[in-house]
Amino acid sequence: MRLDKYLKVSRIIKRRTVANEACDAGRVLVNDKPAKASTNVKAGDILTIQFGNKDVRVEILDVQETVKKDDAKELFRYI
């Protein structure tokens, strides 16, 4: 699945356009490498997202096309 879509589906970032902009600005790393919005992600990948002066690290546990809001937090785990 594309990185920007995963960020939206998992609700780490609320909108796909915002996820796209974060990737273009170089604020999203996949396995410690800068990633474009079109990068494919899979279970086991580590994402690092820079929100202002704070870094958020998560491990992808599952990849699904659609998920309910209550189940979205089961797609990843904070590190």
C-alpha positions in Angstrom: 0.0 0.0 0.0 1.2 3.5 -0.7 2.6 5.4 2.3 0.3 8.4 2.1 -2.8 6.1 1.9 -1.5 4.0 4.9 -1.0 7.2 7.0 -4.6 8.2 6.3 -6.2 4.7 6.8 -4.4 4.2 10.1 -5.3 7.8 11.1 -1.8 8.7 12.0 -2.3 11.7 9.7 -6.0 12.7 9.2 -6.0 13.6 5.5 -4.2 12.1 2.5 -3.2 15.5 1.1 -1.5 16.4 4.4 0.3 13.0 4.4 1.4 13.8 0.8 2.8 17.2 1.9 4.7 15.7 4.9 6.3 13.1 2.6 7.3 15.7 0.0 8.8 17.9 2.8 11.0 14.9 3.9 9.4 14.6 7.3 8.5 10.9 6.9 11.1 8.2 7.1 10.6 4.5 6.3 13.2 2.3 8.0 15.3 5.4 8.6 15.3 6.4 4.9 13.4 9.5 3.5 10.3 8.2 1.7 8.1 9.6 -1.0 4.3 9.4 -0.8 4.3 6.6 -3.4 6.6 4.3 -1.3 5.1 0.9 -0.7 4.9 -0.1 3.0 4.3 -3.5 4.5 3.9 -5.0 7.9 7.2 -4.8 9.9 8.3 -1.4 8.5 9.2 1.3 11.0 7.9 4.8 10.3 9.4 8.0 11.8 7.2 11.1 11.4 8.4 14.5 12.4 5.5 16.6 13.9 7.0 20.0 14.7 9.7 19.4 17.3 8.5 15.9 18.1 9.3 12.6 16.4 6.8 9.8 16.4 8.0 6.3 15.7 5.6 3.5 14.9 5.9 -0.1 13.7 3.4 -1.2 11.0 1.5 -4.3 12.3 -1.0 -4.7 9.5 -2.0 -3.2 6.2 -5.6 -2.9 5.2 -7.4 -0.9 2.5 -10.3 0.2 4.8 -10.8 0.0 8.5 -13.2 1.3 11.0 -12.1 4.2 13.2 -12.1 2.1 16.4 -9.9 -0.6 14.8 -7.4 1.9 13.2 -5.1 1.8 16.2 -4.5 -1.9 15.7 -2.7 -1.3 12.4 0.4 0.1 14.2 2.3 0.2 17.5 4.1 3.2 19.0 7.8 2.6 19.7 
